[in-house]
Amino acid sequence: MTGWDAEVDVAVVGGGACGVMTALRAARDPGLVVGVFEKSARGGCNAAISSGSLAAGATRWQAAAGIEDSPQRHAEDILRASGDEERRPVVEALCAAAPEIVEWIAGTAYPIELGADMPRAGMTAWRLHTDTGRLGGGRLMRHLRALLDGHDNTAFVDEAPVIDLAAHGSEVAGVVVSQNGSPQRIRAGAVVLAADGFAGNRALVEEHLPQLGTPFYGGVSTSTGDALGWALRMGARLRNMGAALRSGLVVVDHGTRVSPALPFNGAVLVNLDGERFVDEESKGYSSLAGVLRRQPGERAAMIWDATAMAATRESEMMRECLAARAIHDVPAIEDLATALHRTPEEAERALAPLPGRRRLTAPYHLAWVTHGLLATQGGLVIDPSGRVLGTTGEPIPGLYAGGGTACGLAGPHSDGYLSGNGLLSAFGMGWLIGNNLAIEQR
C-alpha cells in the first residue's frame, strides 16, 4: 500500500516479558506475521533484571507441597492490597491465566519450582514460582526469546525503536520505527504497546511521583514512557500514575538489594537513631521504601544472623550482595553497637524480638539499606483483553497494551504492590492479548 514501508499482522512495541509472550502466543497462528520492535536488547528490560518469580494460584507445584490456593484467592490478595476494586475484571483475568502460564513455561523445558523459601507480605498462600538455581529473570527472558526464534512467522527486530503510532482517522493502523536513523512506516492490523514504564524518564517521574524524592534508580534506561504520549494522542486514558514499584532493600553505595525473605527469618531494621521503627514482616518491599524515605538520612541498618543467612543466601539478590561485598560481618554485640554508634545495651534493645518472633544470635550480618525506584505502576487503562480504552470507555480500534505501558496492579499507591505483580501483569497480559489476536486476526 502506498505510504507503507512494510506490513505485518501484529506489531509489538517492546521485546520484554509482555512483548515476547504476546508474540509467542500470537505466532501459534501460522497465518499471522508478527513483528517485535525492540528499542535496545542491550539496554535490557525490567523482566530481565527481576527475580523472575511468577505468582500463580492452584498449580501442581503448590498441590505437591500441600498448599491450598486458587486464582480467586490470588486475586483477592491483590485487590485487598491495592484497594482498586475497579480493576477487578483485569486482576481476575490475569490471576485465572497465571497457573496456565506457569504450566506452559515449564512445558517448554524451563526448570520451575515453588519458591518455598520466598515468603512475602500480603500473600495468604505460598505462590511464587521460580527457576531452580535461582538465576533470575535474565535466564527466563533468554529462554523465551530463544523460543521466539523458532517461529518462522515472527521477527524480533533489535535496535529498532518505535517513535510513533501511525493512525488512520481514529484507528491505529501501524507504527513508525526508526532504523539506522531513518523512519520506517510499518502497517499492522493490531499494535501492542508492550514497552516498559516511565521510571527512567526523570521529567515524568517528577511530574507524577514527586513524593518519592530522589530514590536510587534500579530499573533499565529504556523505561522512558514514550508510548504513553502516543496513546494519549489517540484518546487513551491514564490511571494510577502516582504508583510505582519501589524497594526499601537497596544497599547504600552498592545498588544491590538484600532478600525480601530476610524479615521473615528474623531480620530487623534499626535507624540512625538506634531505633526499631517498623514491624518488618508487615511491609512488602515496595511499601517499605516509603517507610525508609521518612527515616533520618533515608536509610537504616538491616541486621540478621547466621540462621537467616542460611535461609536466604542462595537467592540471586543475596549472591549479588555477597559478590559486591555489600554485607558486613559483625562478630558480637559490641561490634554491632560500634557499627550503629550505640552502646551495647542500646544495640541489645534494638534487637529485641517482637512478640512471637525469634531472637537473633551472634555473629550478625549487616547492610545499610535505603529506598529505590524500580518501575512505575501507572499507565494506560485497558480492559481484560488488553484493549486500550479511550475517554468514552470504548476500545481504541487496533490498539492493545500490557507490561509497563499499561496500568499495573498496585492501585493508586506504591504500598499496594505485591511481590510478583509486575511479571503477572506483563506475562499475563501478553498471554491474553496474544491468544486473542491468534483468533481475531485470522
KEZAMI-957860 format. One record per atom (N, C-alpha, C): x, y, z. Coordinates in pm, whole numbers, plus 50000, padded with zeros to 5 digits. Each point is the difference from the previous one (the first is absolute). Layout:
XYZ ...
REM end
This chain:
500854988050000 499155012050000 500885012450000 499645010049924 500775012349991 500155006350138 501235004350032 500275006550128 500514990850106 500024986849975 500494990450099 501314993749950 500924998350093 501284993749966 499984984950019 499124995150085 499884985650024 498664997650067 499624987350010 498704996650059 500114987350082 499375000050117 499884988150084 498554999250047 499614988750051 498674998950059 499975005950140 501064997450077 500095004850138 501355006850019 499975012550042 501225007350033 500095001350151 501044994350059 500195000350145 501105010050032 499695009750084 500955010450037 500684995850131 501214994949991 500744995750118 500164985050007 501224995650029 500294985850004 500294994750138 499315005650101 500134994950135 499004988950027 499624998450126 499124988850039 498675000349926 499345011550000 498695000849934 500124998449850 500985006849941 500144999649855 500344986249948 500944993250065 500394986649955 498874990050021 499305001050114 498894990850023 498875002449899 499715012749971 498995003049899 500364993449868 501255001749959 500444994549872 499964984849999 500434993850109 499994985450006 498594994449988 499055006350066 498634994949996 499355003149865 500215012049946 499415003449871 500604991749887 501294996750011 500704992749893 499544985549988 499214995250094 499454986549986 499074999249878 499475011549960 499185000749879 500945001749882 500194989849916 500965001049890 499635010349895 498745004750006 499575010049904 500365014150039 500565001850118 500375013450047 501495002549981 500335012149963 501395004749999 500145010050114 500944997250091 500165008050121 501385006649999 500045013050017 501265007350011 500155005650140 501124996950066 500315005450132 501115010349982 499715012650032 500955010849980 500555004450136 501274996950022 500655002350129 500945012049991 499865009050100 500845011950002 501484996350013 500324991350095 501394995950019 500074988250094 500314988349947 500164988350086 501175001850094 501005007749958 501145002750089 499575008150120 499035009149980 499515007950112 499194991950099 499534988349957 499294991050089 498535003250014 499344992050081 498605002250033 499844997050148 498935005050059 499824998250144 499854985450039 499404992049912 499874985850031 501354993250013 500965004249917 501324993650001 500795003150126 499725011350065 500745003350122 499184997050125 498854993549981 499174995950113 500464986450052 499354995250105 500324986750052 499444989049911 499115003849906 499394989949914 498954991650069 499465004850112 499034992450079 498595002049945 499284989149981 498665000249942 498974996450106 499105009150028 498954997650099 498814993349933 499574988650054 498864992849943 499364991550108 498674998949994 499274992150099 499424987349940 500024989250078 499454987049960 500854993149895 501304999650022 500904993049909 500334986150054 500554991349913 500374986650046 501175000550098 500825010249993 501105001250095 499455003250140 499005008550007 499365002750128 499324987550054 499304992849913 499314987950043 500984989850057 501154998749934 501014990550048 500555003950136 499975013050030 500485004850130 498895000950103 498794995749963 498885000350093 499435013850023 500195009149905 499535013950014 498695001749926 498985004550070 498715002849938 499975014449952 499645001849875 499955013449943 499054999749881 499705011649948 499135001049883 500245013449931 499655001049873 500105013049933 499155010850069 498854996150051 499155009950066 500655005150129 500614991050075 500705004150123 501175009349965 500704996749893 501095008449952 499475014049967 498905000549928 499425013049962 499585007950123 499414993450098 499555007050121 501185005850077 501124992950004 501205005350066 500465012849931 500024999949868 500445011849925 499055011750024 498704997649993 499025010750015 499965005350143 500254991250097 500055004550139 501165009750020 501124997149936 501185008650013 499835013049923 499434999249880 499905011949914 498825008950033 498904993950046 498795007750024 499345005149873 500444994849885 499535005049872 498944990649943 498825000550056 498934990849963 499595001549853 500175011749945 499625002249861 500834991249905 501174995950046 500874991849917 499734985050014 498994996450075 499724985950027 499924991449873 499295004149895 499934991249882 501384996949941 500875009949996 501354997749947 500794990950093 499935002750130 500734992050098 499554985449993 498704997849995 499494986349996 500414992949872 500015007149889 500424993949874 501464995850006 500855008650057 501424996850011 500254988350095 499315000050113 500204989250097 499484986749946 498955000349920 499504987849938 501004994449900 500705008949931 500984995649901 501314995450062 500315004850121 501334997850059 500404985350010 499154991050053 500444986050008 500224993749863 499225004249900 500214995049864 501365004449947 500385012450031 501275005349951 501174992550062 499954997950131 501084992850068 500134985849944 498864993549980 500024986449946 500564999849858 499615009949919 500485000649862 501515002449996 500495009250083 501455002750003 500764987550041 499504993050101 500654987650042 500014989849887 498945000049920 499914990649889 500955002949886 500645011750004 501005003349897 501414996350047 500074991150098 501284995250055 500725010650082 499235008750063 500585009850092 499824994750143 501074999650080 499924993850134 499315009150102 498854995950046 499205007950095 499794992250129 500035007350111 499674994350130 499255010450081 499304995550101 499325009250091 501045006250093 499965013250015 500965006950086 499614998450146 500314988550055 499614997250139 500815008250100 501045006849954 500795008750087 499765014749967 498845002949940 499735013649954 498715005450060 499915001050132 498805006050060 499935014849966 498805004949981 499805014049965 498795005650074 500095012750038 498895006650066 498815001049906 498804998150056 498785001849924 499494987649930 500794989149998 499574987749935 499464990350104 498784994949977 499414990550094 500364985649966 500814998049898 500494986749964 501345001749932 500854989650009 501275000149929 499694997849853 500275010349916 499634998549859 501055005449903 501185003550048 501045004349909 500714987749943 500054999249869 500694989249930 501255005749935 501104992850011 501285005349954 500794989049931 501115003949940 500834990049932 500894992850101 500234987449978 500954992850083 501395005949974 500725002550107 501305006649985 499945014950024 498785005649997 499795014150032 500935009249920 499944998849868 500845008449914 499275012549952 498745001550035 499315012549979 499335001749864 499445012149982 499215002949882 500794999949870 501305002650008 500814999849879 500004986249935 500074989850083 499964986349949 498674997349930 498915004450061 498674997649944 499825007349867 500455012449993 499835007649876 500854994349888 501194995450029 500824993749896 499324987549946 499394992450090 499304987949960 498825003249909 499205009850037 498815003249921 500365006249865 501025008349998 500425005749872 500554989149907 500644990050057 500474988849918 498824992449941 498924998450078 498804993649947 499425008149884 500045013250013 499475008549895 500794998349870 501294997950012 500844998049881 499574987749921 499304990950066 499584987749932 498745001549917 499405011850000 498785002349922 500355007149869 499644994049888 500305005949870 499165012349969 498895001550069 499105011249971 500195011850094 501135000350071 500305011350088 501375005849966 500175012850033 501305006549985 500235008650123 501144997850067 500405008350113 501025009949947 499615012649989 500855010149937 500605008850110 501304998150024 500685007450106 500515013449947 500285009250094 500465013449965 499065006549900 498714997950023 498965005549912 498925006650085 500345011350063 499015006450088 498805005349923 498824997250051 498805006149946 499975014550047 499725009149908 500015014250035 498625006449993 499014992449949 498645005549998 499044989249951 498735002750020 498954991949940 499615005949866 499594991649908 499435004549873 498494998150009 499265010349970 498554999550017 499285002549868 498814994249991 499085002749890 498705004850064 499855013150009 498875005550073 500144996950147 498974993950058 500024996650143 500544986050026 500444993149895 500504986450014 501524999749989 500614991150077 501434997949990 500264990649883 500885004349910 500234992449877 501404994049993 500875003550093 501364994749997 500915008050090 501314998949975 501005006850082 501045006449909 500695009750057 501145006149932 501244995850077 500914993349930 501204994350061 501235007349946 500945002850089 501255006149958 501044989049980 500514998849878 501054990449970 501135007149928 501184999250062 501185006749945 499755014949979 499225005750093 499745014349995 498915004349906 499374990649929 498955003449906 498664994550046 498925007749988 498684995050041 499444990349897 499454989050050 499364989949916 498564998350047 499065001149908 498594998550034 499604985449979 499584993750111 499634985849997 498494998850020 499324995249897 498564998150012 499734987550084 498945000450084 499674988650086 498514999650026 499464988050005 498604998450036 499745002550146 501034997550083 499905002550144 501355004750050 500005009650091 501215005150062 499914997350151 501054993950053 500054996850143 501105008250065 499645009050088 500975008150073 500474992150122 501204994449991 500534991450105 501355005150049 500155013150001 501255006150046 500015000550153 501195002750057 500085002250143 499335013250034 499895003150129 499325012250043 500865012449982 499845009750092 500685012849984 500975003050113 500434989950073 500855002350117 501365005949963 500444997949876 501275005449957 499895013949939 498825005950004 499765013349946 499855009650118 501075007350029 500015008350121 498875010250001 499715006049885 498965010249995 498644994250034 499684988149946 498714993850030 499934995450145 501134995050053 500014995950141 499775012050090 500655011249971 499815012050081 498565005149989 499394998249883 498635004749981 499004991350075 500144986949989 498984991050054 500364993950136 501274999750035 500434993450123 500905008950085 499605012550023 500875009150077 500234995450143 499084991850052 500114995450138 501164990450021 500604995149893 501114990550015 501305006850036 500105013049983 501255006850028 501044996749894 501184996250046 501094996649907 500494985850030 499204989949966 500374986250031 501114995049907 500684989550045 500914992849910 499154994149889 500465001049875 499254994149890 500614986549964 499194989650011 500494986549974 499374993549879 499375007949914 499384994649880 500905001149879 499424998149882 500785000449876 499895013749935 501015003549921 500065013349939 498945001949892 499464989049947 499035000949891 498585003150048 499805001150132 498665002950054 499725015049994 499675004849881 499845014449980 498555004449980 499074990649994 498595003449995 499515006149871 500744998349891 499625006249873 498614995949953 499664987350020 498744994849948 498785006750063 500155005350120 498865006550065 499565012149920 500965008049953 499655011949922 499344996549869 500484989749932 499384996049873 498534996150023 499774992050105 498644995250026 499085011450044 500545009550076 499185011350043 499515007949879 500825001349899 499575007149879 498894992749927 499864987050027 498924992249940 498764999950088 500055007350112 498835000950088 500014990250116 501154993950031 500084990650111 499955007150135 499774992150103 499965005350137 501134994150083 500435007450102 501024995350094 499354997550135 500634991250077 499484996750132 501144996850096 499825004050126 500924996750110 501445004249971 500165011849944 501345004749964 500875003350120 499435000450117 500785002650121 500514987450067 499874988449936 500444987450059 501264995049930 500844993250077 501254994749946 500394987350074 500834992249935 500664988950068 501275005650061 500055000050132 501145005450073 500684988750078 501115003050057 500684990350087 500625007350117 499764994750118 500665005150121 501164991250040 500534992549903 501074990450029 501265002849918 500145012149949 501155003549917 501205002950090 501114993349976 501185001850084 500705013049962 500225008450100 500625013149979 501394998349939 500295008449900 501315000549932 500304987649916 499054990949987 500224988149919 498924998349893 498755003250032 498924998549905 499454985949990 500614990550071 499434986650007 498855000250100 499264988950008 498894999250093 500094987350083 499745001150129 499954988150084 498674993049980 499914987650042 498824991849974 498785004850078 498825000649933 498765003350072 499624989450103 500644988149994 499684989550097 500715002050134 500975009050007 500755001950124 499095003550119 499065009649987 499165003250116 499194988150051 499664990649911 499244988350042 500894989550066 501285002750001 500964991350067 500685007150116 499345010650051 500465006450123 500755013049984 500325004349878 500775012249981 499255012150053 500755009650053 499405012250055 500625012249933 499265011050004 500465012849946 500195009950114 501155006550001 500335009750105 500455012949931 499395011350037 500345012649932 501235006650063 500375011849948 501215006750046 499905004750145 498805000550054 499815003550141 500054987650090 500284988449939 500074987750078 498644994250034 498955003549925 498644995950032 499434990449897 499254990050051 499134992249912 498815008849964 499595000049874 498975009549959 498884993449920 500034986849984 498994993449919 499944985350037 498824994149986 499884985550006 500424994849862 501184994549993 500614996949871 499184990249917 499324990750065 499214990149926 498715005749944 499595011650049 498715005549960 500075007649868 501205002649951 500175008349882 500604992249884 499415001649882 500644995349880 501165009149966 500874995549911 501185008149973 499675013249933 498875000749929 499625012849939 499515009950105 499114995750087 499515009050104 501095003550101 500974991050017 501105002850092 500825012049953 500045002349869 500765011349947 499485013250056 498685001350009 499435012250056 500375002050145 500104989150075 500395000850140 501465004550011 500874994349916 501415003950001 500175014749963 499195004549905 500095014049955 499805009850115 499224996050101 499685008850112 500984998950116 500994991449991 500964998250108 501155010049990 500685002750111 501165008949996 501014995049897 500435008949913 500964996349898 499434990949892 498694997050007 499314991349904 500694986449988 500464994850115 500664987049999 499854993350136 500334987250004 499984992450126 500894987949985 500354994150113 500814987849999 499084987950003 500144991249901 499334987050003 500974990450066 499544993550106 500874991350079 499384986150008 500814989649975 499534986350009 501134991050048 499704987250016 501014990950055 500234988349906 500764990150049 500394988749915 498794991849955 499004998750086 498804992449963 499285006649883 499845013250006 499345007349891 500864999749875 501315000750016 500894999649884 499894986549929 499964989350076 499914986749940 498714998349922 498935006550045 498704998649933 499895008449874 500885009749982 499825009449889 501205001349907 501154994950037 501235003349928 500024994849856 499174990049966 500034994649864 499115007549903 499325010450048 499215008149908 500945008549915 499525003749881 500835008049910 500415013150065 499085006550072 500305012850062 501104998850104 499944989850084 501024998550103 501354996149939 499984992049895 501274996849933 500645012649944 499205008849944 500535012549946 500555008850112 499295000550113 500495007950114 501324994650052 500114987050012 501234994050049 501155002449903 499724998849871 501055002349900 500465014550002 499085009250031 500355014250004 500575004250135 500104990650093 500475002850135 499175011050065 498704999049977 499065009850054 499504996250139 500384988250047 499554995050131 501194999550095 499815005450118 501085000450100 499794988950103 501044993150033 499964990050106 500315006850134 499174997350101 500125006650130 500064989150107 501184997350056 500184988250088 499165000150128 499895011650065 499385000150133 499175012750019 499235000250109 499125011450025 500795012850017 501214999150054 500835012050017 500395005949864 500294991249905 500345004749866 498785006049931 498844994150025 498785005449943 499725013850057 500225001650131 499795013050064 500905010649938 501244996349972 500935009449935 499505004049862 499514990349923 499505002849866 498795009250003 499194998950106 498795008150013 500255013050075 501235001850053 500335011650081 499115000750125 499834988450062 499174998650120 500804992450106 499464999750119 500594991650105 499554985649979 500714990250056 499554986149989 498594998050054 499655007250106 498664998750057 498945005149902 500315011149935 499055005549901 499864990649880 501114994049960 499954990649889 499164987850037 500164995150122 499204988650047 498525003449996 499645011950046 498605004050000 499465000849858 500825004949907 499555001249862 499734986449938 500714989750044 499834986549946 498914992050069 499395005750103 498974992650073 498904995549905 499684987149997 499014995149904 498585004650034 499205002149898 498595002850021 499314987250049 498835001150060 499314988150052 499844989249893 500384987950036 499864988849909 501154998349903 501005008950003 501154999149910 501214994550076 500924994549926 501184994450064 501065010850024 500884997550094 501085009350032 501214997049914 500595010449942 501224998549923 501174996750094 500934992049951 501184996350079 501275003049922 501045004150071 501295002849937 500594987249941 500815001149894 500395012349930 498885005449912 500125012949969 498975006849923 500515003749861 499035004149915 500315005849870 499245013149991 500585009849928 499405013349995 500165005949860 498955006549953 500075007849876 499205012750021 500585011349962 499255012650006 499125001149876 498705001750020 499075000149889 499275013449990 499585003149878 499245012249973 498884996749903 499325010249952 498854997749912 500405002249854 499364992549912 500285001149857 498744998949917 500085004649878 498934998949902 500414989749896 499154990149977 500314989449904 499185001349872 498725003050012 499125001149883 498765007750040 499325005649901 498745006950027 498834990449988 498905003750063 498804991649999 498805006749936 500105013049975 498925006849930 500144998349850 498895001449929 500084998549855 498645000449934 499924994449880 498785000449921 498914991250059 498785004649991 498854992150044 499684989849892 499914987450040 499704989249907 498854991650054 499414992149911 498974990650045 500644986250020 499254989950044 500594987050027 500614993049879 499735005149881 500614994549879 501255007649958 500335010550074 501175008049967 499735011349903 498745002149963 499685010949909 500095013450073 500645009849939 500135013150061 498675007349990 499555005650111 498715006750006 500175015049987 499085006149926 500015014449982 499215007150107 499835013149984 499325008150101 498544996450015 499414994049897 498604995950008 499844986250062 501114993350026 499944986550052 499994989249894 499965004149874 500004990549889 501434997349954 500284987849948 501354996949953 500405008649881 501275003949996 500565006949884 500324989449896 499395000449883 500184989249902 501474997549965 500384987450009 501344995949959 501085001550104 499685004750121 501045003150099 499844991850127 501094993350039 500074992050122 501195004750083 499994996750130 501135003750086 500154990150114 501224998450045 500304991550115 501365003750055 500464992350099 501295003050060 500025013750064 501155006749995 500135012950065 499235011249936 499524998149877 499225010549933 498595000750054 499474988750045 498644999650053 499995002750150 498865004050050 499835001950144 500264986750070 500815000350106 500354987950071 498984996050105 500434991950096 499084993850097 500165005550141 500785010750018 500265005050134 498915009250053 499095004449912 499035009850043 500605013949993 499405009750070 500465013949988 501295003150072 500484990850088 501195002850080 500994988549991 501275003150019 501054989949992 499854989350107 499385003450113 499834990350108 499154988149959 499235001549891 499124989249957 500674989449916 501295001549975 500704990249915 500314987350080 499654988549943 500364987150058 501074993549913 500894992750063 501064993049927 499394991349891 500585000749881 499524992249888 499015007349912 499495011650045 499005007349921 500535004349864 501275003849995 500555005249876 500014989749889 500564988250029 500054989649898 498624994049974 499144999750102 498624995549977 499325008949899 500155013250016 499385009449908 500604998949861 501344998749993 500674999849870 499774986949924 500344988850062 499804987249933 498514997149982 499215003550102 498584997049994 499305007549887 500275012949988 499345007549894 500544996049863 501304996749992 500524994849874 499314987249959 499744991450097 499304987349976 498595002549947 499285009150068 498615002749961 499925007049865 500855009849979 499975007349872 500394990649886 501094992650019 500464991149894 498984989349964 499374994450102 498954989949973 498855006049922 499585012050038 498885006449930 500365003549856 501225004949979 500405003849865 500104987949908 500414988650058 500114987949918 498644995849948 498945004450065 498644996949956 499455011249913 500135012650050 499355011249933 500625003349865 501314997849984 500675004249878 499974989549890 499314988850023 499944989649896 499185004849881 
REM end
